[in-house]
Each structure stands twice: as C-alpha cells, then as structure tokens.
C-alpha cells in the first residue's frame, strides 16, 4: 500500500471547513458527516503513520438519515439502521447526485426558448438586423408607383446578320472542306519527365528515451483519506541529425503534334441593321438578303424620357403613351411594368 494522506471535509450544517478526514463528527456543531460533503486535500500533507491500518473502502451512506459511516460499521452510528438496508457508498452517492443534476439541467434547457447563442450572447439582435436589412433591400427593389411627365419617346430595332464567308483558321484537326492547307509541327503540351536524382540533406528530429520521471497522484478513498500513488513516466529528449535522401528532378519535355492552317467557309456574324426613331411607328429594316446572308436575331427596345431619366417600357405600353402627357406607372429598376389609371 502506498502512503495514505489525511484529507479534509466541510460541514454542510454549520459551514465549518477543513475538518480532518479522520474526524467523523463536526467538532463545531456535533453533526455527523452527511451525504452532501466532499472530501478534498488542502494545506500541508499529513501522512498516516501506519497506512496498513487504514480501511481503503469508501464510507457507506445510511438510507434513513443520510449519514456517512465507515466501511467497518455494520450499523449507522447516527440512527442505528442496518447497513444491509442501505445501497449507496460515498462514490455511488456522488454519481447519483451528478446524474440528478444533469437531468435537471437537461429539463430546464428543454423548457427554455430555443435561441441560438454565440460567444455567450444572444444572436437574436444580429438576426433581427439581418432581417431588417433584407426587408429594406426587398422594399427598395419592389415596384413603386410614380407620376411621370413624358418628355419624349424613343425606340430601336436591330436585326443581326450572318454571312457565309471565307475564314482563315488553325486547328489540331483538319476539317474535310478546308483548302489552302499548310501544316507544321508545334508544341501540343509539355510532359514532366524524370531527368535525374539529386542528393539532398535535411534535418530530422527524433524523440530519444531519456529515463523516467516520477509523477504523483492522489486517489480519493471516499472515507476521508487519499492514497498517494507514484507513477514512473518515461521522459524523452529531442535530438537532431542530418540525413540524406534522393530527390527526383523533373524536366518539361515538349510533345509535338501536327497543327493545320487552312481556309474554310463558315457562317459568321457580319453586321447589325439598326433602325431607330422618336414618336414614330417603329419598324425593322427592310432586307433583301442574298443566299450568302441570313438573319440570326431580331431585338426591339422602347423607352420614354421623363425629367432627364430614361425608362425602359414594353411595346404595348409604349404605344399607349403620348409625348407631353402625364402618366402614373409602376416602376422597378428603371423599367415601367404597367400603367395605372
């Protein structure tokens, strides 16, 4: 058996503290050690002269009066109840109390409003701030009704045209209808190829066994005493040494392929035919395209100008508006969505 240290306890009736663990009854109020006391170590260590005479088993808790009794007692020293009618010892009682406390915390937490916390502070103000900012952004983006004085109206219509034409291209693959073809070997990619190995030095750290250190811990015996237990803990030191290794060295090696240069016929964007005007009936350009040309897209845009601001507007609404008139319109992001009466 290792050395035995006398511990302390505090009376849970009168508050007297640092009572020797060898004393079973509080010298201040006469109350025996109860179920709520905790053994601990404090101050200079007081070793038991004959540790073999110390019972290493924990005190048992009387189920009738909640008094802690030495392991050798068959009957409670306070009320005389038989030990056979009691179930818990000092440690089992502590575990039961800990379990009850945890269950109570879980119950209280489950009954609280579920608010997310960060850094000990509620995130509710932050969430409210974000919600307010989003609400403001949504409000700013929502359509708004405005009264507008129509100063002028403008429009623009565009036809995009492609032309089947000769183009000069290059590629790693040759089209079947290409002509005037030339080719040459060019770098297609670079491969990393092992060239050689180089001897390189590096410092390596190594943990080397350097003996043992004695560490001491104190085991609570649950009866007012603590057992001093020594452990031999291996100790290591860090040593450094230089080692060499072979490091591969790679070089970039070009890979060549045949690249073709040629002429080929393709449909390619050629021009936009644009018509525009103000307060006139919009129209697209009148086209008479040869077989070598074709339309690819038609785009039309309409605007009204009011107070120096230009508003985009659909064609059907643009037709209803007259220059010089005042309109009430629902506007969003510089675009008129509808007219209001």
C-alpha positions as CSV (number, residue, x, y, z in Angstrom):
1,X,0.0,0.0,0.0
2,X,1.2,3.5,-0.8
3,X,1.3,6.4,1.6
4,X,-2.0,7.5,3.0
5,X,-2.8,11.2,3.3
6,X,-5.4,12.6,5.6
7,X,-8.0,14.6,3.7
8,X,-10.5,17.3,4.7
9,X,-14.2,17.9,4.6
10,X,-16.6,20.8,5.2
11,X,-19.6,20.5,7.4
12,X,-22.8,21.0,5.4
13,X,-24.7,22.0,8.5
14,X,-22.7,24.8,10.1
15,X,-20.2,25.6,7.4
16,X,-17.1,24.7,9.4
17,X,-14.3,23.9,6.9
18,X,-11.1,21.9,6.7
19,X,-12.2,19.3,9.2
20,X,-9.8,16.4,9.4
21,X,-10.9,13.4,7.4
22,X,-10.2,11.2,10.5
23,X,-12.9,13.1,12.4
24,X,-16.4,11.6,11.7
25,X,-18.4,14.3,13.6
26,X,-18.2,18.0,13.2
27,X,-16.4,19.4,16.2
28,X,-18.3,22.7,15.9
29,X,-22.0,21.6,15.7
30,X,-21.8,17.9,16.5
31,X,-23.4,16.8,13.3
32,X,-22.1,13.6,11.6
33,X,-20.8,13.7,8.0
34,X,-23.7,13.8,5.7
35,X,-24.3,12.8,2.1
36,X,-23.5,16.3,0.7
37,X,-19.9,16.5,2.0
38,X,-17.0,16.2,-0.4
39,X,-13.5,15.0,0.7
40,X,-10.6,17.1,-0.6
41,X,-6.9,17.8,0.1
42,X,-5.8,21.2,1.4
43,X,-2.7,22.7,3.1
44,X,0.4,20.7,4.2
45,X,0.1,16.9,3.7
46,X,-0.5,14.9,6.9
47,X,0.5,11.3,6.3
48,X,-0.9,8.4,8.3
49,X,1.8,6.7,10.3
50,X,0.6,3.2,9.8
51,X,-1.2,3.1,6.4
52,X,-1.9,-0.7,6.7
53,X,-4.4,0.1,9.5
54,X,-6.4,2.4,7.2
55,X,-9.5,0.8,5.5
56,X,-9.3,1.6,1.8
57,X,-13.0,1.1,1.2
58,X,-15.3,4.1,0.9
59,X,-17.9,5.2,3.6
60,X,-21.4,3.9,3.1
61,X,-24.4,6.1,3.2
62,X,-27.3,5.4,5.5
63,X,-30.6,5.4,3.6
64,X,-32.6,6.6,6.6
65,X,-30.6,9.5,8.0
66,X,-28.1,10.2,5.1
67,X,-25.1,9.8,7.4
68,X,-21.8,8.6,6.1
69,X,-20.4,5.6,8.0
70,X,-17.0,3.9,8.0
71,X,-16.9,0.7,5.9
72,X,-16.3,-1.4,9.0
73,X,-19.6,-0.2,10.7
74,X,-22.5,-2.7,10.4
75,X,-24.9,-0.2,11.8
76,X,-25.3,3.5,11.3
77,X,-23.5,5.5,14.0
78,X,-26.3,8.1,14.0
79,X,-29.6,6.3,13.8
80,X,-28.6,2.6,14.3
81,X,-30.1,1.5,10.9
82,X,-28.5,-1.7,9.5
83,X,-26.0,-1.4,6.6
84,X,-27.9,-4.1,4.8
85,X,-30.8,-1.6,4.3
86,X,-28.5,0.9,2.5
87,X,-27.4,0.7,-1.1
88,X,-25.0,3.6,-1.8
89,X,-21.5,4.3,-0.8
90,X,-19.7,7.7,-1.0
91,X,-18.8,7.4,-4.7
92,X,-22.1,5.9,-5.8
93,X,-24.0,8.7,-4.0
94,X,-21.8,11.3,-5.8
95,X,-22.6,9.7,-9.1
96,X,-26.3,9.6,-8.4
97,X,-26.3,13.3,-7.4
98,X,-24.4,14.1,-10.5
99,X,-26.9,12.3,-12.6
100,X,-29.8,14.1,-11.0
101,X,-28.1,17.4,-11.6
102,X,-27.6,16.6,-15.2
103,X,-31.2,15.5,-15.7
104,X,-32.4,18.7,-14.1
105,X,-30.2,20.8,-16.4
106,X,-31.5,19.0,-19.4
107,X,-35.1,19.5,-18.3
108,X,-34.5,23.2,-17.7
109,X,-32.8,23.6,-21.1
110,X,-35.7,21.8,-22.8
111,X,-38.1,24.2,-21.2
112,X,-36.2,27.4,-22.3
113,X,-37.0,29.1,-25.6
114,X,-34.6,27.7,-28.2
115,X,-32.4,30.7,-29.0
116,X,-29.0,30.2,-30.7
117,X,-26.2,31.7,-28.8
118,X,-22.6,32.6,-29.9
119,X,-19.9,33.8,-27.5
120,X,-22.4,33.8,-24.6
121,X,-24.6,36.5,-26.3
122,X,-27.9,36.0,-28.0
123,X,-27.8,36.1,-31.7
124,X,-31.3,37.5,-31.8
125,X,-30.2,41.2,-32.3
126,X,-27.9,40.1,-35.2
127,X,-30.7,38.1,-36.8
128,X,-33.1,41.0,-36.4
129,X,-30.6,43.3,-38.0
130,X,-30.1,41.0,-41.0
131,X,-33.8,40.6,-41.4
132,X,-34.3,44.4,-41.3
133,X,-31.6,44.9,-43.9
134,X,-33.2,42.2,-46.2
135,X,-36.6,43.8,-45.7
136,X,-35.1,47.2,-46.7
137,X,-33.4,45.7,-49.8
138,X,-36.7,44.0,-50.8
139,X,-38.6,47.2,-50.3
140,X,-36.1,49.1,-52.4
141,X,-36.4,46.5,-55.2
142,X,-40.2,46.4,-55.1
143,X,-42.1,48.1,-57.9
144,X,-43.1,51.7,-57.0
145,X,-45.9,53.9,-58.4
146,X,-44.6,57.1,-59.9
147,X,-46.2,60.1,-61.7
148,X,-44.1,60.8,-64.8
149,X,-44.2,63.6,-67.3
150,X,-43.4,62.1,-70.7
151,X,-40.9,64.4,-72.3
152,X,-40.2,62.2,-75.3
153,X,-40.4,58.6,-76.7
154,X,-37.6,56.6,-78.4
155,X,-37.3,53.2,-80.0
156,X,-34.7,51.0,-81.6
157,X,-34.9,47.8,-83.6
158,X,-32.0,45.6,-84.6
159,X,-31.5,42.7,-87.0
160,X,-28.3,40.7,-86.6
161,X,-27.0,39.2,-89.8
162,X,-24.5,36.4,-90.5
163,X,-22.7,36.0,-93.8
164,X,-21.4,32.7,-95.2
165,X,-17.8,33.7,-95.8
166,X,-14.2,32.5,-96.1
167,X,-12.3,32.5,-92.9
168,X,-8.8,31.6,-92.0
169,X,-8.3,29.2,-89.1
170,X,-5.9,26.9,-87.4
171,X,-6.6,23.7,-85.5
172,X,-5.2,20.3,-84.4
173,X,-7.9,18.7,-86.5
174,X,-8.4,19.4,-90.2
175,X,-12.0,20.0,-91.5
176,X,-13.0,18.0,-94.5
177,X,-14.0,21.1,-96.6
178,X,-10.8,23.0,-95.8
179,X,-8.5,24.3,-98.6
180,X,-5.2,26.1,-99.0
181,X,-3.9,23.8,-96.2
182,X,-0.5,24.1,-94.6
183,X,0.8,22.3,-91.5
184,X,3.7,22.2,-89.2
185,X,4.8,20.5,-86.0
186,X,4.1,22.6,-83.0
187,X,4.1,22.1,-79.2
188,X,0.9,20.5,-78.2
189,X,1.7,20.0,-74.5
190,X,4.5,19.6,-72.0
191,X,5.1,16.3,-70.1
192,X,7.0,16.2,-66.9
193,X,9.8,13.5,-67.3
194,X,12.2,12.3,-64.7
195,X,15.6,13.6,-65.5
196,X,17.9,12.5,-62.6
197,X,18.1,12.4,-58.8
198,X,19.9,14.8,-56.6
199,X,21.3,14.1,-53.1
200,X,19.6,16.4,-50.6
201,X,20.3,16.9,-46.9
202,X,17.6,17.6,-44.3
203,X,17.5,18.0,-40.5
204,X,15.4,15.3,-38.8
205,X,14.1,15.4,-35.3
206,X,13.9,12.2,-33.2
207,X,12.5,11.7,-29.8
208,X,15.0,9.6,-27.7
209,X,14.2,7.9,-24.4
210,X,16.0,9.8,-21.6
211,X,14.9,8.0,-18.4
212,X,11.8,8.2,-16.1
213,X,10.2,11.0,-14.1
214,X,8.2,10.3,-11.0
215,X,4.7,11.7,-11.1
216,X,2.4,11.6,-8.0
217,X,-1.4,11.4,-8.0
218,X,-3.8,11.2,-5.1
219,X,-6.7,8.7,-5.2
220,X,-9.7,9.6,-3.2
221,X,-10.6,6.6,-1.0
222,X,-14.1,8.1,-0.2
223,X,-13.5,7.8,3.6
224,X,-11.5,11.0,4.5
225,X,-8.2,9.6,3.2
226,X,-6.3,9.8,0.0
227,X,-3.8,7.2,-1.3
228,X,-0.6,8.6,-2.7
229,X,0.3,6.8,-5.9
230,X,3.6,7.2,-7.7
231,X,3.9,6.6,-11.5
232,X,7.1,6.3,-13.5
233,X,6.5,8.3,-16.6
234,X,9.0,7.9,-19.5
235,X,10.9,11.1,-20.4
236,X,12.1,11.9,-23.9
237,X,14.5,14.4,-25.3
238,X,14.6,15.7,-28.9
239,X,17.8,15.0,-30.9
240,X,18.5,16.3,-34.4
241,X,20.6,14.6,-37.0
242,X,21.2,15.2,-40.7
243,X,20.2,12.6,-43.2
244,X,20.4,12.5,-47.0
245,X,17.9,11.3,-49.5
246,X,17.5,11.2,-53.2
247,X,15.1,13.8,-54.6
248,X,13.8,13.3,-58.1
249,X,14.3,16.1,-60.6
250,X,11.9,16.5,-63.5
251,X,12.2,18.4,-66.7
252,X,9.4,19.7,-69.0
253,X,9.6,17.9,-72.3
254,X,7.5,19.3,-75.2
255,X,5.2,16.9,-77.1
256,X,4.7,17.9,-80.7
257,X,1.6,17.4,-82.9
258,X,0.6,18.5,-86.4
259,X,-1.2,21.8,-86.4
260,X,-3.1,22.8,-89.5
261,X,-3.6,26.2,-91.1
262,X,-6.3,26.5,-93.7
263,X,-9.2,28.4,-95.2
264,X,-12.8,27.3,-94.8
265,X,-16.3,28.6,-95.4
266,X,-18.4,29.4,-92.3
267,X,-21.4,31.3,-91.2
268,X,-20.1,34.3,-89.2
269,X,-21.6,37.4,-87.7
270,X,-21.3,40.2,-90.2
271,X,-23.3,43.2,-89.1
272,X,-26.4,44.7,-87.3
273,X,-29.1,46.5,-89.3
274,X,-30.4,49.1,-86.9
275,X,-33.5,51.4,-87.2
276,X,-34.4,54.0,-84.5
277,X,-36.6,57.0,-84.0
278,X,-38.8,59.0,-81.7
279,X,-42.6,59.3,-81.7
280,X,-42.8,57.4,-84.9
281,X,-44.2,54.0,-85.8
282,X,-41.3,51.5,-85.1
283,X,-40.2,49.3,-87.9
284,X,-37.4,46.8,-88.8
285,X,-35.1,47.5,-91.7
286,X,-36.4,46.2,-95.0
287,X,-33.9,43.5,-96.0
288,X,-33.3,41.8,-99.3
289,X,-30.6,39.3,-98.3
290,X,-28.6,37.2,-100.8
291,X,-28.2,33.4,-100.3
292,X,-24.9,34.1,-98.6
293,X,-26.5,36.0,-95.7
294,X,-29.1,35.2,-93.1
295,X,-30.8,36.7,-90.0
296,X,-29.8,35.3,-86.7
297,X,-31.7,37.6,-84.2
298,X,-34.2,40.4,-84.0
299,X,-34.2,42.7,-81.0
300,X,-36.5,45.6,-80.2
301,X,-36.3,48.2,-77.4
302,X,-38.5,51.1,-76.3
303,X,-38.0,53.9,-73.9
304,X,-39.7,57.1,-72.5
305,X,-37.7,60.1,-71.2
306,X,-39.1,61.9,-68.1
307,X,-37.2,64.6,-66.2
308,X,-33.9,63.6,-67.6
309,X,-34.4,59.9,-66.7
310,X,-34.8,57.1,-69.3
311,X,-37.3,54.3,-68.5
312,X,-37.5,51.1,-70.5
313,X,-41.1,50.1,-71.4
314,X,-42.8,47.3,-73.2
315,X,-44.0,48.0,-76.7
316,X,-47.7,47.6,-75.9
317,X,-47.4,50.2,-73.1
318,X,-45.2,52.4,-75.3
319,X,-48.0,52.7,-77.8
320,X,-50.4,53.9,-75.2
321,X,-48.2,56.8,-74.0
322,X,-48.1,60.2,-75.8
323,X,-45.4,62.8,-75.6
324,X,-46.3,65.6,-73.3
325,X,-48.8,63.6,-71.3
326,X,-48.6,62.7,-67.6
327,X,-48.8,59.1,-66.6
328,X,-48.9,57.0,-63.4
329,X,-46.7,54.0,-63.8
330,X,-45.4,51.1,-61.7
331,X,-41.6,51.2,-62.0
332,X,-39.0,48.7,-60.9
333,X,-35.2,49.1,-61.5
334,X,-35.7,51.7,-64.2
335,X,-38.3,49.7,-66.1
336,X,-42.1,50.5,-66.4
337,X,-44.0,47.4,-65.7
338,X,-47.6,48.7,-66.1
339,X,-49.6,51.8,-66.4
340,X,-52.2,52.8,-63.8
341,X,-55.3,54.8,-64.3
